[in-house]
């Protein structure tokens, strides 16, 4: 298990420290799953509302979701 502190920038982005990226073998474009104290955020690029809806329906305990026309993010109970 790795623990680190990160800052959220003005655009909502998080930068993982270099030592963590190297230790996990992460590179630009890699996808990550982020857990938030009992909840998980699932993110997927989609090409339509129907695809976003199908992705959301795959989860049994959805707390919230957002869809911007290209990406759907779902917060589910962890």
C-alpha positions as CSV (number, residue, x, y, z in Angstrom):
1,X,0.0,0.0,0.0
2,X,1.2,3.5,-0.9
3,X,0.2,6.7,0.8
4,X,1.0,10.2,-0.5
5,X,-0.3,13.7,-0.2
6,X,-1.4,15.4,-3.4
7,X,-2.8,18.8,-4.3
8,X,-5.8,19.5,-6.5
9,X,-5.0,22.2,-9.1
10,X,-7.5,24.8,-10.3
11,X,-8.6,22.5,-13.1
12,X,-9.4,19.6,-10.7
13,X,-6.2,17.6,-11.6
14,X,-4.0,15.7,-9.1
15,X,-0.3,15.1,-9.7
16,X,1.1,11.9,-8.2
17,X,4.6,12.3,-6.8
18,X,7.4,10.9,-9.1
19,X,8.4,8.2,-6.5
20,X,4.9,6.8,-6.5
21,X,4.6,6.8,-10.3
22,X,7.9,5.0,-10.6
23,X,7.2,2.5,-7.9
24,X,3.8,1.6,-9.5
25,X,5.2,1.7,-13.1
26,X,2.7,4.4,-14.1
27,X,3.0,6.3,-17.4
28,X,1.1,9.0,-19.1
29,X,-2.3,7.8,-20.3
30,X,-2.6,5.0,-17.6
31,X,-6.0,4.7,-16.0
32,X,-6.4,4.7,-12.2
33,X,-9.2,3.8,-9.9
34,X,-9.5,6.2,-6.9
35,X,-11.2,5.1,-3.7
36,X,-12.7,7.8,-1.5
37,X,-13.4,6.5,2.1
38,X,-16.0,3.9,1.5
39,X,-16.8,5.1,-2.0
40,X,-15.2,4.5,-5.4
41,X,-15.1,6.7,-8.5
42,X,-15.5,4.9,-11.8
43,X,-14.7,6.8,-14.9
44,X,-15.1,5.9,-18.6
45,X,-14.9,7.7,-21.9
46,X,-18.1,7.1,-23.9
47,X,-19.4,8.1,-27.3
48,X,-23.1,8.5,-26.5
49,X,-25.6,9.1,-23.8
50,X,-26.9,5.5,-24.2
51,X,-23.4,4.2,-23.6
52,X,-23.1,6.4,-20.5
53,X,-26.5,5.2,-19.2
54,X,-25.5,1.5,-19.8
55,X,-22.2,2.1,-17.8
56,X,-24.1,3.6,-14.9
57,X,-26.7,0.8,-14.8
58,X,-23.9,-1.8,-14.3
59,X,-23.5,-0.6,-10.7
60,X,-25.9,-1.6,-7.9
61,X,-25.3,1.2,-5.4
62,X,-24.8,4.5,-7.3
63,X,-24.4,7.5,-5.0
64,X,-24.0,10.0,-7.8
65,X,-22.8,10.5,-11.4
66,X,-21.8,13.1,-13.9
67,X,-21.7,13.1,-17.7
68,X,-20.2,15.8,-19.8
69,X,-21.0,14.3,-23.3
70,X,-17.6,12.5,-23.5
71,X,-16.8,11.1,-20.0
72,X,-19.1,9.6,-17.4
73,X,-18.0,9.4,-13.8
74,X,-19.9,7.3,-11.2
75,X,-19.5,7.4,-7.5
76,X,-20.5,4.0,-6.0
77,X,-20.6,2.6,-2.5
78,X,-17.2,1.0,-1.8
